Amino acid sequence: MRVEWQQFKGTSQYQSFLNAIAAMRQNTNPADRGSLHFWVRVHQTYCPHEVPYFISWHRGYLYYFEQQLRVSSGDPTLNLPYWDYYSYATMPSEFTNPAPDNPLYLQRAGANVHNALTLSPFAPEVYNFQRGTQNAFEARIESAPHNPVHNLIGGIMTTMQSPFDPIFYLHHANIDRLTHAWALPDGKGIPDTANPYSATNSSSYWGGSNLYAPQLSIERYRTYYPGWLGYDYANATVPTSLPPASGTAQAAKASQLSSPRLKSRQRPPSKRITPVPGRQISATRRALAGAAKLAFDEQSYSTSLNFSKKDAAEVAAVIAARRAEDDGAGGGRVGSIKFVVDGARLSEPGRQGGYFYALYLNMPPVIDSDAADNTFFLGTLGAFEIAAASHHGPAKLEFDLVSLLLQQDVKDFSGLSLSWIRVDGDNPPVGETINVHEARIDVAYEIEPVQPPRLKGLGGGYR
């Protein structure tokens, strides 16, 4: 049973956890599972971000790391704790105490992650699970709170070396817990898998294995349900409210919505851009419109990208085909509308974290409800997202716009607007943080439809 840190630190396992982390920090052999260097290399080499199996891969990663904790501590009863920041938005003090003998301490940009939190993944319309489907839980929870928690903590947590920070494991244990809580009691739209308690095997989604090292992998189907890996969580309920704000007037104002990332409910002012014309990128992708050389600092702003009549008609056709597909009618060439952030670079202050930018598509003059926020919130951009996008090549981030355009029931496709809302943590940087070579809207086509059938039942059931 994995328990929350505040309960965990009062158990006999607490000292075992300290001993294990201390031993794993001192061991610098990247080939040894008893070293944090090993788990960092695994994360750098194999971790999927902004692609399918983000949740499945990390569930297996934590499973193997928990086993190593027991080996390194010599305590076979040791379980990995989690940090429930929806109850305690400030990092536990045990991780912020700079005592020389404290294995949990690292220098970080901040400890309060209240402004990273949102109830969006648990909204009623979030039924589907895997990335690539409409209103997908996996995509939403990775976008927030997962990414912004990394960003507001800052330091090494904004890099792909984040497993060097012990809080990384508690953060991901909480993401895993929230996934489990969301799926109860029947798994919602998670594709069914070969349940050992039934003969059901209705989806190939869980085929194959997640890889962590040449001799370390796990069959994906085993990560379907925590019980199949032999653990559960002391609290398996989704949050229904946010923790108290820090007490500042700004935080109190933001807490009126379940998305404290909004300092103000009003759309930020427009900013002039250097437009980039459309162009053919590949046989299946074309850029419609874009902006060159965008710079980001403490200010929030909005931009508008306008389309030609031909491009507007093509976007409308893509959305109409997706709407028909969702209704079961089919017809039309299956495509996607993507917002692409290409060539993103961090300044030195920006690299340290302590901030991020919340992105909104077609943000109205005022966001006046949680439902409205969920309808226009697109995702986040910060040091961690850029690091995750660039660890296998140039930093290019993509945000699928189809779900939001369907929710917004857009009729006029002559252009789209993007709003960039600066969100700060405890110690945000001053000055320019991110420079983007090009931000654009692409239309991309798939060879085959990517939407799986909407599964109402799961054979033997999730639990």
C-alpha positions as CSV (number, residue, x, y, z in Angstrom):
1,M,0.0,0.0,0.0
2,R,1.5,3.3,-1.1
3,V,0.6,6.2,1.3
4,E,0.9,9.9,1.2
5,W,4.1,11.5,2.5
6,Q,2.6,13.1,5.6
7,Q,1.5,9.6,6.8
8,F,4.6,7.9,5.4
9,K,7.1,9.9,7.4
10,G,5.5,8.7,10.6
11,T,6.2,5.1,9.7
12,S,9.2,2.9,10.1
13,Q,9.6,2.9,6.4
14,Y,10.7,6.6,6.5
15,Q,14.2,5.9,7.6
16,S,14.5,3.0,5.1
17,F,13.5,5.5,2.3
18,L,16.2,8.0,3.5
19,N,18.8,5.2,3.6
20,A,17.9,4.0,0.1
21,I,18.0,7.5,-1.5
22,A,21.3,8.3,0.3
23,A,22.9,5.1,-1.0
24,M,21.6,5.6,-4.5
25,R,22.8,9.2,-4.6
26,Q,26.3,8.1,-3.5
27,N,26.5,5.3,-6.1
28,T,27.6,7.0,-9.4
29,N,27.7,3.9,-11.6
30,P,25.1,4.4,-14.4
31,A,25.1,0.7,-15.1
32,D,24.0,-0.2,-11.6
33,R,20.3,-0.2,-10.7
34,G,21.4,0.8,-7.2
35,S,22.4,4.2,-8.5
36,L,20.2,7.2,-9.3
37,H,22.4,7.7,-12.4
38,F,20.9,4.4,-13.8
39,W,17.4,5.7,-13.4
40,V,18.3,9.0,-14.9
41,R,19.8,7.3,-17.9
42,V,16.6,5.2,-18.3
43,H,14.5,8.3,-18.2
44,Q,16.7,10.2,-20.7
45,T,16.9,7.2,-23.1
46,Y,13.4,5.7,-23.1
47,C,10.9,7.9,-21.5
48,P,7.9,8.8,-23.7
49,H,6.6,12.4,-23.4
50,E,3.7,13.9,-25.4
51,V,3.3,10.5,-27.1
52,P,1.2,7.4,-26.3
53,Y,2.1,5.2,-23.2
54,F,3.3,8.1,-21.1
55,I,1.3,6.7,-18.1
56,S,1.9,3.1,-18.8
57,W,5.7,3.6,-19.2
58,H,6.0,5.6,-15.9
59,R,3.9,3.0,-14.0
60,G,6.4,0.3,-14.9
61,Y,9.3,2.7,-14.2
62,L,8.0,3.3,-10.6
63,Y,7.4,-0.4,-10.2
64,Y,11.0,-1.3,-10.9
65,F,12.3,1.7,-8.9
66,E,10.3,0.7,-5.9
67,Q,11.8,-2.8,-6.0
68,Q,15.3,-1.2,-6.1
69,L,14.4,1.0,-3.1
70,R,13.8,-2.3,-1.1
71,V,17.2,-3.7,-2.2
72,S,19.1,-0.5,-1.5
73,S,17.5,0.0,1.9
74,G,17.6,-3.7,2.9
75,D,13.9,-3.3,3.9
76,P,11.6,-5.6,1.9
77,T,8.5,-3.9,3.2
78,L,9.5,-0.4,1.9
79,N,6.8,1.1,-0.4
80,L,7.2,4.2,-2.5
81,P,5.3,7.2,-1.0
82,Y,3.4,9.9,-3.0
83,W,3.0,13.6,-2.6
84,D,-0.6,14.6,-2.8
85,Y,-0.2,18.3,-3.9
86,Y,-3.9,18.6,-4.3
87,S,-4.0,18.4,-0.4
88,Y,-0.6,19.9,0.3
89,A,0.5,22.3,-2.5
90,T,3.8,23.1,-0.8
91,M,6.6,20.5,-1.0
92,P,7.2,18.6,2.2
93,S,9.8,20.4,4.4
94,E,11.9,17.3,4.6
95,F,12.8,17.9,0.9
96,T,13.7,21.6,1.4
97,N,15.9,21.3,4.5
98,P,19.5,22.1,3.3
99,A,21.2,20.1,6.1
100,P,24.4,18.5,4.7
101,D,23.3,15.0,5.6
102,N,19.8,15.3,4.1
103,P,19.6,13.0,1.0
104,L,16.3,14.6,0.0
105,Y,17.6,18.1,-0.5
106,L,18.5,19.7,-3.8
107,Q,18.5,23.4,-4.8
108,R,15.3,24.2,-6.5
109,A,13.5,27.3,-7.9
110,G,10.4,26.8,-5.7
111,A,8.4,24.6,-3.4
112,N,4.8,25.7,-3.9
113,V,3.0,24.2,-6.9
114,H,-0.4,25.6,-6.3
115,N,-0.4,27.4,-9.7
116,A,0.3,24.2,-11.5
117,L,-2.9,22.5,-10.4
118,T,-6.1,22.1,-12.3
119,L,-9.2,19.9,-12.1
120,S,-9.4,19.6,-15.9
121,P,-8.3,16.0,-16.1
122,F,-11.2,15.0,-13.9
123,A,-13.9,17.0,-15.8
124,P,-17.1,15.0,-16.7
125,E,-16.3,15.1,-20.4
126,V,-13.0,13.3,-20.0
127,Y,-14.0,9.7,-20.8
128,N,-11.3,8.4,-23.2
129,F,-7.9,7.5,-21.9
130,Q,-5.1,7.3,-24.4
131,R,-3.5,10.1,-26.4
132,G,-4.9,10.4,-29.9
133,T,-8.6,10.2,-28.8
134,Q,-10.9,13.2,-28.0
135,N,-10.7,14.5,-24.4
136,A,-8.0,12.0,-23.5
137,F,-7.1,11.7,-19.9
138,E,-3.5,10.8,-20.6
139,A,-2.9,13.9,-22.6
140,R,-4.7,16.2,-20.1
141,I,-2.9,15.0,-17.0
142,E,0.5,15.2,-18.7
143,S,-0.2,18.7,-19.8
144,A,-1.4,19.8,-16.3
145,P,-0.6,19.1,-13.5
146,H,2.3,16.9,-14.6
147,N,4.4,19.3,-16.7
148,P,3.8,22.5,-14.7
149,V,4.8,20.8,-11.4
150,H,8.1,20.0,-13.0
151,N,8.4,23.7,-14.1
152,L,7.5,25.4,-10.9
153,I,9.8,23.2,-8.8
154,G,12.6,24.0,-11.3
155,G,16.2,23.2,-11.0
156,I,17.0,19.7,-12.3
157,M,13.3,18.9,-12.4
158,T,13.0,21.0,-15.6
159,T,15.4,18.6,-17.4
160,M,15.3,15.0,-18.5
161,Q,17.7,14.3,-15.6
162,S,14.8,15.0,-13.2
163,P,15.0,11.6,-11.6
164,F,18.1,12.9,-9.7
165,D,15.6,14.8,-7.6
166,P,13.9,12.5,-5.0
167,I,10.7,14.6,-5.3
168,F,10.4,13.3,-8.9
169,Y,9.4,9.8,-7.6
170,L,6.7,11.2,-5.3
171,H,5.4,13.4,-8.0
172,H,5.0,10.6,-10.5
173,A,3.6,8.3,-7.8
174,N,0.9,10.9,-7.4
175,I,0.3,11.1,-11.2
176,D,0.0,7.3,-11.1
177,R,-2.4,7.5,-8.1
178,L,-4.6,10.1,-9.8
179,T,-4.7,7.9,-13.0
180,H,-5.9,4.9,-10.9
181,A,-8.5,7.1,-9.1
182,W,-9.8,8.4,-12.4
183,A,-10.2,4.9,-13.8
184,L,-12.2,3.6,-10.9
185,P,-14.5,1.8,-10.8
186,D,-14.8,0.6,-14.5
187,G,-11.9,2.0,-16.3
188,K,-14.0,4.5,-18.3
189,G,-12.6,4.6,-21.9
190,I,-9.4,2.6,-21.2
191,P,-9.0,0.0,-23.9
192,D,-9.6,-3.5,-22.5
193,T,-6.8,-5.8,-22.0
194,A,-6.3,-9.5,-21.4
195,N,-7.7,-9.5,-17.8
196,P,-6.3,-12.6,-16.0
197,Y,-9.7,-13.0,-14.5
198,S,-11.6,-13.1,-17.8
199,A,-11.1,-14.2,-21.4
200,T,-11.6,-10.7,-22.7
201,N,-8.9,-9.3,-25.1
202,S,-10.6,-6.7,-27.2
203,S,-7.8,-4.2,-27.9
204,S,-4.3,-4.3,-29.2
205,Y,-3.4,-1.1,-27.3
206,W,-1.7,-3.1,-24.6
207,G,0.3,-5.2,-26.9
208,G,4.1,-5.2,-26.7
209,S,6.4,-4.1,-23.9
210,N,7.7,-0.9,-22.3
211,L,11.5,-0.8,-22.4
212,Y,13.7,0.7,-19.7
213,A,17.1,-0.9,-20.3
214,P,18.4,-3.7,-22.6
215,Q,17.6,-6.3,-19.9
216,L,14.7,-4.5,-18.3
217,S,11.2,-4.3,-19.7
218,I,7.6,-4.9,-18.8
219,E,4.6,-6.2,-20.7
220,R,2.3,-3.2,-21.3
221,Y,-0.8,-5.2,-20.2
222,R,0.6,-5.6,-16.7
223,T,0.5,-1.8,-16.3
224,Y,-3.2,-1.7,-17.0
225,Y,-4.1,-1.8,-13.3
226,P,-1.9,-1.3,-10.2
227,G,-3.2,-4.5,-8.6
228,W,-1.6,-6.5,-11.3
229,L,1.7,-5.2,-10.2
230,G,0.9,-5.9,-6.6
231,Y,0.3,-2.4,-5.1
232,D,-2.6,0.0,-4.3
233,Y,-3.0,3.5,-2.9
234,A,-4.3,4.5,0.5
235,N,-6.3,7.2,-1.2
236,A,-7.9,6.3,-4.5
237,T,-10.2,9.3,-5.0
238,V,-9.9,12.1,-7.5
239,P,-9.6,15.7,-6.2
240,T,-12.8,17.8,-6.3
241,S,-11.3,21.1,-5.2
242,L,-7.9,22.7,-5.0
243,P,-5.9,23.3,-1.8
244,P,-5.9,26.7,-0.1
245,A,-4.0,29.4,-1.9
246,S,-0.9,30.9,-0.4
247,G,-2.9,33.8,1.0
248,T,-1.8,36.6,-1.4
249,A,-4.4,38.7,-3.1
250,Q,-3.3,37.4,-6.4
251,A,-3.7,33.7,-5.3
252,A,-7.0,34.4,-3.7
253,K,-8.3,35.9,-6.9
254,A,-6.9,33.0,-9.0
255,S,-8.5,30.5,-6.6
256,Q,-12.0,31.5,-7.7
257,L,-11.5,29.1,-10.6
258,S,-10.1,25.6,-10.5
259,S,-7.2,26.9,-12.6
260,P,-5.0,29.2,-10.5
261,R,-2.7,29.6,-13.4
262,L,-4.9,32.5,-14.5
263,K,-3.7,35.6,-12.7
264,S,-6.5,37.4,-14.5
265,R,-9.6,36.0,-16.1
266,Q,-9.2,38.5,-18.9
267,R,-7.6,37.7,-22.2
268,P,-4.1,39.4,-22.5
269,P,-3.5,42.1,-25.0
270,S,-2.6,41.4,-28.6
271,K,1.0,41.7,-29.8
272,R,2.3,42.4,-33.3
273,I,4.0,39.4,-34.9
274,T,6.2,38.7,-37.9
275,P,4.0,36.5,-40.1
276,V,5.3,33.4,-41.8
277,P,3.5,32.3,-45.0
278,G,2.2,28.8,-45.5
279,R,4.3,26.1,-47.1
280,Q,4.3,22.3,-47.9
281,I,6.2,20.5,-45.2
282,S,5.7,16.9,-46.4
283,A,3.4,14.8,-48.5
284,T,0.9,14.6,-45.6
285,R,1.5,18.0,-43.8
286,R,1.2,21.6,-44.7
287,A,1.8,24.8,-42.8
288,L,-1.1,27.2,-43.0
289,A,0.2,30.3,-41.2
290,G,2.7,31.2,-38.6
291,A,4.7,33.7,-36.6
292,A,8.5,34.1,-36.5
293,K,10.9,34.9,-33.7
294,L,8.5,35.0,-30.7
295,A,10.1,36.0,-27.4
296,F,8.7,35.4,-23.9
297,D,9.3,37.1,-20.7
298,E,7.1,38.2,-17.7
299,Q,4.4,39.5,-20.0
300,S,1.3,37.6,-21.2
301,Y,0.0,38.3,-24.7
302,S,-2.2,37.0,-27.5
303,T,-1.5,36.5,-31.2
304,S,-3.7,35.9,-34.2
305,L,-2.9,33.7,-37.2
306,N,-5.0,34.3,-40.3
307,F,-5.8,31.8,-43.1
308,S,-6.6,32.2,-46.7
309,K,-10.1,31.3,-47.9
310,K,-8.7,28.0,-49.3
311,D,-6.9,27.1,-46.1
312,A,-9.9,28.1,-44.0
313,A,-12.1,25.8,-46.1
314,E,-9.6,22.9,-45.6
315,V,-9.6,23.4,-41.8
316,A,-13.4,23.4,-41.8
317,A,-13.4,20.2,-43.9
318,V,-11.0,18.5,-41.4
319,I,-13.1,19.4,-38.4
320,A,-16.3,18.3,-40.3
321,A,-14.8,15.0,-41.0
322,R,-13.7,14.5,-37.4
323,R,-17.2,15.5,-36.2
324,A,-18.7,12.9,-38.5
325,E,-16.3,10.3,-37.3
326,D,-17.2,11.0,-33.7
327,D,-20.8,10.6,-34.6
328,G,-20.1,7.3,-36.3
329,A,-20.8,8.5,-39.8
330,G,-17.3,8.5,-41.2
331,G,-16.5,10.1,-44.5
332,G,-13.9,12.6,-45.5
333,R,-10.1,12.4,-45.3
334,V,-9.0,12.0,-41.7
335,G,-6.7,14.8,-40.6
336,S,-5.5,16.9,-37.7
337,I,-5.0,20.6,-37.0
338,K,-1.8,21.1,-35.1
339,F,-0.3,24.1,-33.3
340,V,3.5,23.7,-33.7
341,V,6.1,25.4,-31.6
342,D,9.3,24.9,-33.6
343,G,12.9,25.7,-32.6
344,A,12.2,26.7,-28.9
345,R,15.3,27.8,-27.0
346,L,15.8,28.6,-23.3
347,S,17.7,31.5,-21.9
348,E,19.9,30.8,-19.0
349,P,17.4,32.2,-16.5
350,G,14.6,30.4,-18.3
351,R,16.5,27.1,-18.0
352,Q,16.2,27.3,-14.2
353,G,12.4,27.0,-14.2
354,G,10.1,28.6,-11.6
355,Y,7.5,29.6,-14.3
356,F,5.6,28.4,-17.3
357,Y,3.2,29.7,-19.9
358,A,-0.4,28.4,-20.1
359,L,-1.6,28.3,-23.7
360,Y,-5.2,29.1,-24.7
361,L,-6.9,28.7,-28.1
362,N,-9.4,31.4,-29.1
363,M,-9.5,32.7,-25.6
364,P,-12.6,34.8,-25.0
365,P,-12.4,38.3,-23.4
366,V,-13.1,36.8,-20.0
367,I,-12.8,33.2,-18.6
368,D,-15.7,33.1,-16.2
369,S,-16.1,29.4,-15.3
370,D,-14.2,26.1,-15.0
371,A,-16.1,24.8,-18.0
372,A,-14.9,27.8,-20.1
373,D,-11.4,27.3,-19.0
374,N,-11.5,23.6,-20.0
375,T,-12.9,24.6,-23.4
376,F,-10.1,27.0,-24.3
377,F,-7.0,25.7,-22.4
378,L,-4.6,24.1,-24.8
379,G,-1.5,23.1,-22.8
380,T,1.7,24.5,-21.3
381,L,5.1,25.6,-22.4
382,G,8.0,25.8,-20.1
383,A,11.6,24.6,-19.5
384,F,10.5,21.0,-18.9
385,E,8.4,20.7,-22.1
386,I,11.3,22.1,-24.1
387,A,13.8,19.7,-22.5
388,A,11.5,16.7,-23.1
389,A,11.0,17.7,-26.7
390,S,14.7,18.3,-27.4
391,H,16.4,15.3,-25.7
392,H,16.1,13.2,-28.9
393,G,16.6,16.1,-31.4
394,P,15.6,19.8,-32.1
395,A,12.9,21.1,-29.8
396,K,9.5,20.9,-31.6
397,L,6.3,20.8,-29.6
398,E,2.9,20.0,-31.1
399,F,-0.6,20.6,-29.7
400,D,-3.6,19.0,-31.4
401,L,-6.3,21.6,-31.8
402,V,-9.1,19.3,-33.0
403,S,-10.7,18.5,-29.6
404,L,-10.9,22.2,-28.6
405,L,-12.2,23.3,-32.0
406,L,-14.9,20.7,-31.7
407,Q,-15.8,21.7,-28.1
408,Q,-15.8,25.4,-29.1
409,D,-18.1,24.6,-32.1
410,V,-16.1,27.0,-34.3
411,K,-17.9,28.1,-37.5
412,D,-15.4,30.8,-38.7
413,F,-12.0,29.3,-39.7
414,S,-10.6,32.4,-41.2
415,G,-8.0,32.4,-38.4
416,L,-7.2,31.2,-34.9
417,S,-5.9,33.1,-31.9
418,L,-3.4,31.9,-29.3
419,S,-2.9,33.4,-25.8
420,W,0.2,32.9,-23.8
421,I,-0.4,33.3,-20.0
422,R,2.7,33.7,-17.9
423,V,2.4,31.7,-14.6
424,D,4.9,32.1,-11.8
425,G,6.1,30.0,-8.9
426,D,8.0,31.0,-5.8
427,N,11.1,32.5,-7.5
428,P,10.3,33.2,-11.2
429,P,13.1,34.5,-13.5
430,V,13.3,38.1,-14.7
431,G,13.6,38.9,-18.4
432,E,13.5,36.7,-21.5
433,T,13.0,33.0,-20.8
434,I,12.1,31.4,-24.1
435,N,12.7,32.3,-27.7
436,V,10.8,30.5,-30.4
437,H,12.0,30.3,-34.0
438,E,8.5,29.7,-35.4
439,A,5.0,29.1,-34.1
440,R,2.5,27.9,-36.7
441,I,-0.7,26.1,-37.5
442,D,-0.3,22.9,-39.6
443,V,-2.9,20.6,-41.2
444,A,-1.7,17.0,-41.1
445,Y,-3.3,13.9,-42.6
446,E,-3.2,10.3,-41.4
447,I,-3.1,7.2,-43.6
448,E,-5.8,5.6,-41.5
449,P,-8.2,6.9,-38.8
450,V,-6.6,7.0,-35.4
451,Q,-9.8,6.9,-33.4
452,P,-10.4,3.6,-31.7
453,P,-14.0,2.5,-30.9
454,R,-15.5,4.0,-27.8
455,L,-15.5,1.1,-25.3
456,K,-18.3,1.1,-22.8
457,G,-17.5,-2.2,-21.1
458,L,-14.2,-3.8,-20.0
459,G,-15.1,-7.4,-19.7
460,G,-14.1,-8.4,-16.2
461,G,-14.1,-4.7,-15.2
462,Y,-11.3,-2.4,-13.9
463,R,-12.2,-3.2,-10.3
